[in-house]
Each structure stands twice: as C-alpha cells, then as structure tokens.
C-alpha cells in the first residue's frame, strides 16, 4: 500500500513541470478539446484576463519603443561628435535634445514596469483561484465516486493528478500564460520596429530563426534518448530503494546488506551515466542558441556598420537593432519552450479531466426513505452481484437476518468475504434482487443515512494524522470527552492510551507507525463503539489482535452486540462458533449457509475447514 | 544545503574547470561589444569597410570560441553535478543499510525512501543549475566590471552604483518570498496528506458519513494553500518590474554621463554603446540568479531532510574486538533482559530469563503489546538491550560480529517480505550458494513446492514487486523456505503461520518437526494449537514472563495461559 503513495513524488521528482529544455513533452490525446475545456475554467475571469492582455500589450509596446528612442539619442551624440571632429564652429552635443529623449524614456520605462507589475499581480489571483476551483471540483467529484473507482485506481495515480498535475496547470497559468502574451506582442512589435529601421538587417535577424529551430529540435531529439534512459534507471533505483528499505529487517536478518549495496551501486552508476549525458546534451542547447544569437549580432554590427558608412542608417540604429535582436531571440526560445509547456499542461489537464469524467455512483433516490428507529433486520432477497459483468459471484442469494443475530462469514483468504459488506453498505451496486433493512430497500435510503446504521471495524485500520481523541471521535460528531474515554474503555484501549506520553492527545504520525497494529485495531473498535450503530460489521477486525486481547474485545463486543445485528468476518473459528448464521465462502461465492452444528453435520467445506484446525496438532 | 556541498570535494577539478571555462566564456561574450565599439569608432568614423569586415570576422571567431568554452563547461558541470548526486545517493543508501530497526522506526520507512530518491534528485537538479547559471552571474559581474573599467573607469561608477541597488532589491523581495515559498511547500504537503487519507480511508469516511467533514478539511487546506500562493506570486510580481527599472535607469544614466564625457572628448560613441551592453549583460545575469532563488527553498528542505539521515548515527555497531562463538551450537539464552523503545515510559520487555537448547521448540504466546515480537527481535540484535544480556552460543550478541550472529539464525518475519526476482532467487536469499535440490527441498518442507510448480514458470517465475502476484499464505511459505535453505542453528518464527489456513499450518508444522529436529526453534504464535506441543511455552504479559513451562504444566499453574486456551479450544480439546 505504501508503494502506491510514493509514485506521485517519483513522477514529480524529475523533469516534470517547466523549463527543462530537451525533455520529451507529454502529449495529450485530445489537444483541442482539452484546451477548450481548460480555457472554460478561465471564463469567470475574462475581465481580469482582458486587463492582463491590455497591460501586457502596453508594457511590451513601451518596452519595444524604447530602444529606438535610445538609439536616437546615440545618433545625436554621434552627430555632435562628428561635427566637432570636423571642426564645425560652436558644434557640440545637443544636450537639450538628449535630455528630452531621456525624460521620455524615463516615462516609458516607468509605465512599462508599472504595467508589468499590474499584469503579474492580477494573474496571481486568477491563476491561483482557477486552480483552487479545479482542486475543489476534483475533490467534490471524488466524494461522489463509487467505491469501484477507489478499489481499481492506484491511489498514487489519483494523488499525482490532483496534486502534481494541477500544480503544473497552476504554474502554466501563473508564468507561461503571461509570458505567451508578452512574447507574441514582442515578436510582432519587434519585427515592426526593425522593419522601420532597416528591412535588410531585419532579414538577417529573421534568417537566424530557422537555424535556431533546427538546432533546438536536433539537440532535443538526441537528449530525449538520454532522458528516457535516465528515467528508466531512476525508476529502477527507486524500486530497489523501496524494496530494500521495506525489507530492511530481512536484509539484515540474512546479512545481505553488502549485496544490496552492490546492486544499488550498479544501478546508481547506470543512472549517473545516462544522467550526465542527458544533462550535458540538454545543457548545450543554450550555448548553441547563444552562438546563433551572436552570429546575428556580428552580422548586425558588420552590415550595420557598412550601411552607416553608406549613410543608409544611423549609428543609433545599430544600437537599437542590437537590442531588438536580443529582445527578439528571447521570446523565440520562450515560445519554443512554451509549446512544450503547453503540451504538458494540456496533458496534465486531460488527466485531471479524466477523473472529472469518471462515472459517478448511482444518484440518490429522489424521495429518500428513513428508518425512524432502526431494528437491524437485514434481508438479502435473490441478490445477484459480480465485480465484472461477465463473472457473477453471488447469484440468487437470499438470507434473512433478524434483529440481534450474528452472521459469521467464513472462508479461506481471498474468498471474497468483504463483498457482502460492500453490498450491505452500498459501496457497490447489486446487479439483481434487493437488500432491505427493516423492510426498506437500501437504494431508497440516502447513502449517508444508510451507512449511519452501521458500525464498522475494517481489516486495514484507517486512522488519520491527528490526536487519538480525534480519531476515536471520528465515530460520532460532537462526542464529549467522557464518551470518548468510555468508548476507549469499552474497547480495552484506555489502558494503553494512558501509557502513551501524551495520552489521548498523542498525535498519530502520518503512517500511524507510532502504534502497533493491535493498538490501531483497538482504536478503530473504540471508534465503532462510539458510533453506537444498529448493525455491526467486524471485518477480520481482530485478526492482528491476539486471542487474549480478543477475549477482552469480545466481551466488550458481546455487550455492544446485544440487540444489534452483527456481521463478523474472521479466520478464527472459535469466535464464530456462536453465530446464528454462518456463511461459508470460497472463490467469491457463498457455498454453504447454516449454523455450526448444521454445517458440521453436512460434512462439507466448512466441516473440512473446521476439522483441519486440530487435525495433527 | 551548504552542508551537503562536502560531497562536491572529489569533483574539485571539474568544478574549477567549470569556473574557469565559464569565466572565459563570459569574457569572450563581453569582448564582443568591445569589438563592436571598434567597428563604430574606427570603421564607421573613418568609413573603412575592409576594417569593419575584418573585425566582423574576428568577432565570429570569438563567438565560436565562446561556444566551445560554454559546451566544455556544460560537459564538466554535468559530470560534476551528476557525480555529486551519485556519491550522495550512494552514501545515504550505505548509511541507511547500516541502520538498526531503530533508525527506521525513528524516521519512517517511506520517509527514508523519499529522502534517498526524490530529495536527492531535487538537490541534484539545483546543484546542476547552480554549477551552470549561478556560477555565471558573479563571473558576468566581475568580467563586466573589468571590461567597463578598462573602457572608462569613471563611467563604470554608474554600474558599480546600480549593482548594489539591484542586489538590495532582490534580497528584499527574496527575504519576503522565501519563507512564503517554504510555507507553500508545507501547505502543499498538508493538502497531499489530506487527500491521501481521503483515498485510503474512503470506506471509513463513507461508513461514518463524514464526507462533508472531509470536504471541509480539504477546502480549508486548499484555501490556505491558495492564499499563500497568491501572496507569494504577488510579491514575485514586483521583482521583475523593479529589476527592469534599475536596469533601464542605469542605461539612461550611462547615456547621460557618457554623452557628457564624449562631449569633453574623454570617450567615443562606440565605447558608449559597448558600455550599455555591458551593463545589460551584468544586470541580466543578476536577474537570472534571482529567478533561481525560487528553486532553493525546495532544495534546501530536501537537503536538510537528507542531512537528518546522514547525521543519524547507526546505534548498533560491531564491537572493536569480535568474539566468534563456535564452541556451542544453537544455544540461546536470555539473562534478565530488559528493553525499552526510545522515549517509551515503560520497558517493552523486562526481566526475561530463559534458555533454549538445540532440538527444542520454544514457543512464545501472549497478548497484543505483551512484547513477544520485541523479545525475539533481540536475538538477531535488531535492537540492543537496556540491561541483562542475550547470549547466543554462550556469547553476548553484542560481542559478536552482526554478520556472524545472523548467519546462525533463520528468521521468518511476521509480514512476509519478498523481493523482485524469481521464486528461486527469493529462496536463495537465505543462502546464496544453495543448490537447486536444496532450494526445492526447502520449498517442499515449507509446503510451497506444490503451488510453485503450478506457477507458470515454476521456480523461475518472477515475483513482482512486493510479491503482488502471490497470496499472503504463499508469500509466508516462501519466506519460511528462505529461512530453511539457510540451515541455521536457530530458527525464529515471528507469528509466521498466521496467513496460512489451518490445514497447511498443521502440515507445515508436522514437516518442520521432522526436518529441523536438531536446530533450536523459537516460535511466536497466536494459536494455541501451534504452541501446544512445544518443549517450553513462554507466556508473556505486559512484557513480563507470566509463566513458563509445558502445556499441561501451565494449564495448572498459569491463569493467563488458561484464559488464552479457553478462548480458543473447546472443553474436550483442552482435556
């Protein structure tokens, strides 16, 4: 189980998200549709986005205008200097003109900065709120999902979608969206400005473009191979670490530390090998782009210089051009990058939407019925059920359980004993027949109401990261401290809780590993006791509580079971001998049904199982 | 973060090379504007086209040189960064392999896994970036200032004045942002935790009808995360404009003061143009660094988590002078052993004394938390006792080499852990040199031979990670076979029959009795039927021995035992 939880981090660990050049982008299946849908989430913010767009245009336009104006100042200085050199009397630099220009520039810069700030500021709200809404929607959706979904989906995968994928979308909204706006405006603006200065030099700059693209694509392709190798080794390494740490006790017991380390080192070496190559190859994209940029730069200087000598352009124009060329190459690489980012964002969005599009559980009945004072009569009437459509596990099953009776469900491991529970609590929908409690079809009840009738102690103890008190109190909202302690006492948990350093206030850590399995069981029993339900479900609850503790629990349970209907799943035959009805299960189906004596007389599967316990001991 | 830099030491040479190469690269990049100024000041002023072409060619050569430096720097930095993380990973793994179980209890297995894998990857990423980008910034700064001063010392004052302004602005913003980034990471983790709990506890949540409560919990956490994220992004939003203003204003200042100097004939127009470009390069590099700071909080959280692991000293070490205990075989003795987990108020086991000889079966039974597993975990020295001593073959386990000690023991854990690999490989885990027949025989005794031969590839069937393709009982039988193939002096079964059905359990015990009659066997069990025939039954209650003896004896003398028995067996079976 713990393994499932780790995978999201693994995926998020390397190469996901933004800015790693040369990484293979993840592709979406339906790019257009998903994009449209994602944009839909931005709709409530359309005015904000409009403001972002306007401020982006304004700030970029101002930023684009300034080099040309700055160039004018340089030209003026140059002219003044040339005049001086030629010895024109009274000649000098026209400082009034330059001051004027500089003042204009100060204005432009200030405005540009201001608008950039406004744009980012607005976007921060938009991006985060959108993502907030998306997360909420997914969580709401999860609460409406049938159990089938949780049982079949790896938790790590779901976690990764809700946390990593949404995080990915968030940073795209935050950074890349505004960047995209700016880049587009910049590219158009810069081309226009360059054309007004010199079409020939514009052509030179534009010629470097296909070169950059070519280089990027080529190198990225190469690096992808190494990245894949790196990813593979990393996966292998993580797997090894996972296994060795989880089996630490065994590794130690059999003195295999050395072997384990050797194996680790060999995978680690492979990872290093693929890793540095990936890093290196993707790392040379930037220098190469810079080189191409520099080639453009040199040509601008040379051609510009020659043009100036022919008086076609001015010195300040060269300077402006150099700045434009720099401004130009940046958004180009950015857009190349953004293309990847958008692809991976859409892929992320698609994964999130996949969850949102999952089939939900059957909606509640329109007019739900209630049981005012539950008795706990449970009836299965000709119930048919299978997890898969073509494989019915339960067919035409009819059982009547009267108030206060105990039903024991028996069978070897993996016989599908939890199936009945899944059906009773309507975690799964039956395919035929009807289950009724006190005569009311459970499908006519609201799920919440139905489940409140049950108190359940499951095989895997689920406790959350909180105090012991809160964990017990989970059984019933608004329980008082006294009631909590009472429940703990009834479950024989009070004693061990009090030996903990913080008693009831002890905080369980993430994996609740500061308690033993048996102690955890006791807590979940206390939780069920506190819930005070009409029907009890004990799902192998006591299998890791040893028999002696079980005696205590049994006593508490017997007290609790008085007047309550109980369904007990257990390996231990001694605990079910007193059951009113025994259901014997094998391979998912119920194969025998009756009381202990009856079943022994039948001399079937149950009798065999029972006799084998003491056969050769 | 800094503490981990010691792992960079072996990579001194490549790191220094990276520094030099990056410096050369920045210098050549900065040299380009200088050449450009020559084009303007000489070529254009004198209308000398051949000169312009000549300088142009020279510039191309410099640009080519720069790219060579840069690629070489990339090469060495990739090697250094990845080598660094390889070493770090390896030393963490090595270190953890030496941990006792105590270390695992303390940090938690899954946390240790994340620390060895993701956290190191995170650190590696930042190290690689630091070696490339962060190194460049100071070089750019220094190089830029050198070039600027060489062009015109007085005008460089503008740059010298602008850098601290920019630096202060960056520092102020980062000071505000970094704690928020850290907080954001924490809140993201919290959200992750709530979601994870919601997934794994879905049955419980639904059965207690607490869906709305969970939704509320999620929303709360989501809101907190969102608010922090908005805050931090709004702060970061100021960074870019501030930097742009400083950058642009210094350009204006350079132009203004530069024109005055030109007017006085102290400098030329080309120099001015070059100057503006130096300033831009310097400031750009600083901006780049400021962006990188965003990465650092995440990495430093990772780094400190890694450090925590490295600083945790293994608490069980081999003694300086190892005693080899070979005179006796299969003797286990506890002498007044008391042991408590760290931080626990009460000892988990106290004052335990007994001894077991070869050919005997010693069974341990008792309630949850009575210390059964804890007690037998002391035999292979998974933990060290507080007082008293555990003797194996007459020697205190603390005086033996751990490897020697454990070679004597075949340990079967409560939870069957198998590894990725074939069935045969898994059994051989107990004894690498075991022949095929030995492997088969072990499987046969462990009642595993039948189901294994029914598997697709028999003993060569590959077991998936965590043994996902086997049932609990099958895994347990393989883990028993793994101990059997070792042919140890001492067998320790820690409640190892729990996942077996009664039939298999009985068969298995019957076979074990025949096969390992000359070894010492210690069994922890829950079922009375498992322990009834033992030569010695130890009844534990709250960490103390409540009774010790054979079944019939204990039935007469030990109330705790009687209670356990009567809960499991019916009257006629007891008699």
Contacts between the chains, C-beta under 8 A, distances in Angstrom:
chain1	res1	chain2	res2	distance
A	1	B	200	7.2
A	2	B	109	7.2
A	2	B	110	5.0
A	3	B	465	7.0
A	3	B	466	6.2
A	5	B	110	7.0
A	5	B	196	5.9
A	6	B	110	6.5
A	6	B	113	6.3
A	6	B	114	6.8
A	8	B	192	7.8
A	9	B	114	5.9
A	9	B	117	7.8
A	9	B	118	4.7
A	10	B	117	6.9
A	10	B	118	6.8
A	12	B	118	7.7
A	13	B	117	6.9
A	13	B	118	4.4
A	13	B	121	4.6
A	13	B	122	7.1
A	14	B	121	5.2
A	14	B	125	7.2
A	63	B	244	7.9
A	66	B	248	7.3
A	70	B	251	7.0
A	70	B	255	6.9
A	70	B	276	8.0
A	73	B	255	5.7
A	73	B	259	7.5
A	74	B	255	7.4
A	74	B	269	6.6
A	74	B	272	7.0
A	74	B	273	6.4
A	77	B	255	8.0
A	77	B	258	7.7
A	77	B	259	4.8
A	77	B	262	5.7
A	77	B	269	5.8
A	77	B	272	7.0
A	78	B	269	4.6
A	80	B	262	7.9
A	80	B	263	7.1
A	81	B	262	5.7
A	81	B	263	7.9
A	81	B	268	7.5
A	81	B	269	5.9
A	82	B	45	7.3
A	84	B	265	8.0
A	85	B	45	7.7
A	92	B	263	5.9
A	93	B	259	5.4
A	93	B	262	6.6
A	93	B	263	4.6
A	95	B	259	7.1
A	95	B	263	7.7
A	98	B	255	7.4
A	98	B	256	7.3
A	98	B	259	5.7
A	99	B	256	7.8
A	102	B	252	5.2
A	102	B	255	6.6
A	102	B	256	6.0
A	105	B	248	7.4
A	105	B	252	5.7
A	106	B	249	7.3
A	106	B	252	6.4
A	109	B	244	7.1
A	109	B	245	6.2
A	109	B	248	4.2
A	109	B	249	6.8
A	109	B	252	7.7
A	110	B	245	7.1
A	112	B	241	8.0
A	112	B	244	6.9
A	113	B	241	3.7
A	113	B	242	7.4
A	113	B	244	5.2
A	113	B	245	4.8
A	114	B	241	6.9
A	116	B	240	5.9
A	116	B	241	4.6
A	116	B	244	6.9
A	117	B	237	5.8
A	117	B	238	6.0
A	117	B	240	7.7
A	117	B	241	4.4
A	120	B	233	7.4
A	120	B	234	7.8
A	120	B	236	7.4
A	120	B	237	3.2
A	120	B	238	7.9
A	120	B	240	6.8
A	120	B	241	7.9
A	121	B	234	5.5
A	121	B	237	4.8
A	123	B	233	7.7
A	123	B	237	7.7
A	124	B	229	7.8
A	124	B	230	5.2
A	124	B	233	3.5
A	124	B	234	4.8
A	124	B	237	6.0
A	125	B	230	5.7
A	125	B	234	8.0
A	127	B	233	7.3
A	128	B	226	4.9
A	128	B	229	4.7
A	128	B	230	4.6
A	128	B	233	6.9
A	129	B	226	6.9
A	129	B	230	7.7
A	131	B	226	7.2
A	132	B	222	5.9
A	132	B	223	7.2
A	132	B	226	4.2
A	135	B	191	7.8
A	135	B	222	5.2
A	136	B	218	7.8
A	136	B	219	6.4
A	136	B	222	6.3
A	139	B	195	7.4
A	139	B	198	7.7
A	139	B	215	6.5
A	139	B	218	4.9
A	139	B	219	7.7
A	139	B	222	7.6
A	140	B	215	7.0
A	142	B	198	6.9
A	142	B	199	7.8
A	143	B	211	5.0
A	143	B	214	7.4
A	143	B	215	6.2
A	147	B	202	6.7
A	147	B	203	7.1
A	147	B	206	7.8
A	150	B	199	6.4
A	150	B	202	4.8
A	155	B	196	6.8
A	155	B	199	4.4
A	155	B	200	6.2
A	158	B	195	8.0
A	158	B	199	5.9
A	159	B	192	6.6
A	159	B	195	6.0
A	159	B	196	5.8
A	159	B	199	6.9
A	162	B	195	5.6
A	163	B	188	7.0
A	163	B	191	6.9
A	163	B	192	5.2
A	163	B	195	6.9
A	167	B	188	7.4
A	170	B	229	7.4
A	174	B	233	5.9
A	234	B	117	7.9
A	234	B	121	7.3
A	237	B	89	7.7
A	237	B	117	6.9
A	238	B	113	7.7
A	238	B	117	4.7
A	239	B	420	6.9
A	239	B	465	6.3
A	241	B	93	6.8
A	241	B	113	5.6
A	241	B	116	4.9
A	241	B	117	5.6
A	242	B	113	5.4
A	242	B	465	7.5
A	243	B	419	5.4
A	243	B	420	6.2
A	243	B	465	6.6
A	243	B	466	7.7
A	244	B	97	7.3
A	245	B	96	6.9
A	245	B	104	7.4
A	245	B	109	5.3
A	245	B	112	5.4
A	245	B	113	5.2
A	245	B	116	7.5
A	246	B	109	5.9
A	246	B	113	7.8
A	246	B	417	6.6
A	246	B	466	7.6
A	247	B	417	4.1
A	247	B	418	8.0
A	247	B	419	6.3
A	248	B	99	7.4
A	248	B	101	7.1
A	248	B	104	5.7
A	248	B	109	7.3
A	249	B	101	6.3
A	249	B	382	6.7
A	249	B	411	7.8
A	249	B	413	5.8
A	249	B	417	7.4
A	250	B	411	7.5
A	250	B	413	6.4
A	250	B	417	5.0
A	250	B	429	7.6
A	250	B	479	7.8
A	251	B	97	7.3
A	252	B	101	7.8
A	252	B	380	7.2
A	252	B	382	6.8
A	252	B	402	7.7
A	252	B	406	6.9
A	253	B	380	5.5
A	253	B	382	8.0
A	253	B	406	5.8
A	253	B	409	6.8
A	253	B	411	3.8
A	253	B	413	7.6
A	254	B	406	7.0
A	254	B	411	7.4
A	254	B	429	5.9
A	254	B	430	5.7
A	254	B	482	7.5
A	254	B	486	7.3
A	255	B	402	7.6
A	255	B	403	4.8
A	255	B	406	4.8
A	255	B	407	6.1
A	256	B	429	6.6
A	257	B	97	4.6
A	257	B	98	7.2
A	259	B	432	7.9
A	260	B	97	6.2
A	261	B	93	6.7
A	261	B	94	5.8
A	261	B	97	5.8
A	264	B	90	7.0
A	264	B	93	5.1
A	265	B	90	6.0
A	268	B	86	5.4
A	268	B	89	5.8
A	268	B	90	5.6
A	268	B	93	7.8
A	269	B	86	7.2
A	271	B	86	7.0
A	272	B	82	5.3
A	272	B	83	6.5
A	272	B	85	8.0
A	272	B	86	4.2
A	275	B	82	4.4
A	275	B	85	7.7
A	275	B	86	7.9
A	275	B	124	7.9
A	276	B	78	4.5
A	276	B	79	5.2
A	276	B	81	7.7
A	276	B	82	4.0
A	276	B	83	7.3
A	277	B	78	7.6
A	279	B	77	7.9
A	279	B	78	3.8
A	279	B	81	6.5
A	279	B	82	6.0
A	279	B	128	5.8
A	280	B	74	5.7
A	280	B	75	5.4
A	280	B	78	3.9
A	280	B	79	7.7
A	283	B	74	3.8
A	283	B	77	7.2
A	283	B	78	5.9
A	283	B	132	6.5
A	284	B	70	7.7
A	284	B	71	5.1
A	284	B	74	5.3
A	286	B	70	7.8
A	287	B	25	7.8
A	287	B	66	7.9
A	287	B	67	5.1
A	287	B	70	3.5
A	287	B	71	5.5
A	287	B	74	6.5
A	288	B	67	6.7
A	290	B	29	7.7
A	290	B	66	7.5
A	290	B	67	7.0
A	290	B	70	7.0
A	291	B	63	6.0
A	291	B	64	7.3
A	291	B	66	7.2
A	291	B	67	3.9
A	291	B	70	7.9
A	294	B	29	7.6
A	294	B	32	6.5
A	294	B	59	7.9
A	294	B	63	3.8
A	294	B	66	7.0
A	294	B	67	7.9
A	295	B	60	6.9
A	295	B	63	6.4
A	297	B	32	6.5
A	297	B	36	7.9
A	297	B	59	7.8
A	297	B	63	7.7
A	298	B	32	7.5
A	298	B	56	5.6
A	298	B	59	4.4
A	298	B	60	5.3
A	298	B	63	6.3
A	299	B	56	7.6
A	301	B	35	7.7
A	301	B	36	4.8
A	301	B	39	5.3
A	301	B	52	7.9
A	301	B	55	7.9
A	301	B	56	6.5
A	301	B	59	6.7
A	302	B	39	7.2
A	302	B	52	5.7
A	302	B	53	6.4
A	302	B	55	7.8
A	302	B	56	3.6
A	302	B	59	7.9
A	305	B	39	4.6
A	305	B	40	7.0
A	305	B	43	5.1
A	305	B	44	5.4
A	305	B	49	8.0
A	305	B	52	4.2
A	305	B	56	7.9
A	306	B	49	5.6
A	306	B	52	5.9
A	308	B	44	4.9
A	309	B	43	7.4
A	309	B	44	5.9
A	309	B	47	4.5
A	309	B	48	7.9
A	309	B	49	6.2
A	309	B	52	7.6
A	315	B	40	6.1
A	315	B	44	6.5
A	315	B	269	6.3
A	315	B	273	7.8
A	318	B	40	7.2
A	318	B	273	7.5
A	319	B	273	5.0
A	319	B	276	7.1
A	322	B	36	7.6
A	322	B	273	7.9
A	322	B	277	7.0
A	323	B	280	8.0
A	326	B	280	7.8
A	412	B	501	5.2
A	413	B	471	5.9
A	413	B	472	5.7
A	413	B	473	6.0
A	413	B	499	6.5
A	413	B	501	7.3
A	414	B	471	5.7
A	425	B	203	7.9
A	425	B	206	7.5
A	425	B	207	5.8
A	427	B	203	6.7
A	427	B	206	7.2
A	447	B	206	7.3
A	448	B	209	4.3
A	448	B	211	7.3
A	449	B	209	8.0
A	451	B	206	5.9
A	451	B	207	4.9
A	451	B	208	7.4
A	451	B	209	5.2
A	452	B	208	7.9
A	452	B	209	5.1
A	454	B	207	5.8
A	456	B	203	7.5
A	456	B	204	7.3
A	456	B	207	4.7
A	458	B	203	6.1
A	458	B	204	6.6
A	462	B	197	7.8
A	462	B	200	6.3
A	462	B	201	3.9
A	462	B	203	7.4
A	462	B	204	4.4
A	464	B	197	4.8
A	464	B	201	6.7
A	465	B	193	6.0
A	465	B	197	6.8
A	474	B	204	7.7
A	474	B	208	6.1
A	474	B	210	6.6
A	475	B	208	6.1
A	476	B	208	7.9
A	477	B	210	7.6
A	477	B	213	7.2
A	496	B	369	6.2
A	499	B	345	6.2
A	499	B	346	6.1
A	501	B	343	7.0
A	501	B	345	6.6
A	509	B	108	7.1
A	510	B	108	7.3
A	510	B	193	6.6
A	511	B	108	6.2
A	511	B	110	6.5
A	513	B	105	7.3
A	513	B	108	6.0
A	516	B	368	6.6
A	516	B	369	5.8
A	518	B	368	3.1
A	518	B	369	6.1
A	519	B	368	7.0
A	519	B	369	6.5
A	521	B	368	7.9
A	522	B	368	7.8
A	524	B	204	8.0
A	527	B	208	7.7
A	531	B	208	6.4
A	543	B	498	7.6
A	544	B	368	7.8
A	545	B	368	5.2
A	546	B	365	7.9
A	546	B	366	7.0
A	546	B	367	5.4
A	546	B	368	5.2
A	546	B	370	7.8
A	546	B	526	4.9
A	547	B	526	5.8
A	547	B	527	7.6
A	547	B	528	7.5
A	547	B	564	5.7
A	547	B	567	5.2
A	547	B	568	5.5
A	548	B	366	6.9
A	548	B	367	4.1
A	548	B	368	7.8
A	548	B	370	8.0
A	548	B	560	7.2
A	548	B	563	6.4
A	548	B	564	4.9
A	548	B	567	6.9
A	549	B	367	4.8
A	549	B	368	4.5
A	550	B	567	6.9
A	551	B	563	6.6
A	551	B	564	7.9
A	551	B	567	4.7
A	554	B	567	7.7
A	572	B	568	7.5
A	574	B	567	6.7
A	574	B	568	5.1
A	574	B	569	7.5
A	574	B	570	7.9
A	577	B	570	8.0
A	608	B	503	8.0
A	609	B	501	7.3
A	609	B	502	6.8
A	609	B	503	7.7
A	612	B	501	7.4
A	612	B	502	4.5
A	612	B	503	3.8
A	612	B	506	6.4
A	613	B	502	4.1
A	613	B	506	7.8
A	613	B	529	6.4
A	614	B	529	5.9
A	614	B	569	7.9
A	614	B	573	6.1
A	615	B	502	7.7
A	615	B	503	7.2
A	615	B	506	5.2
A	616	B	506	4.6
A	616	B	507	7.3
A	616	B	509	7.8
A	616	B	510	5.4
A	617	B	506	6.0
A	617	B	509	7.6
A	617	B	529	4.2
A	617	B	530	7.5
A	617	B	532	6.0
A	617	B	533	7.0
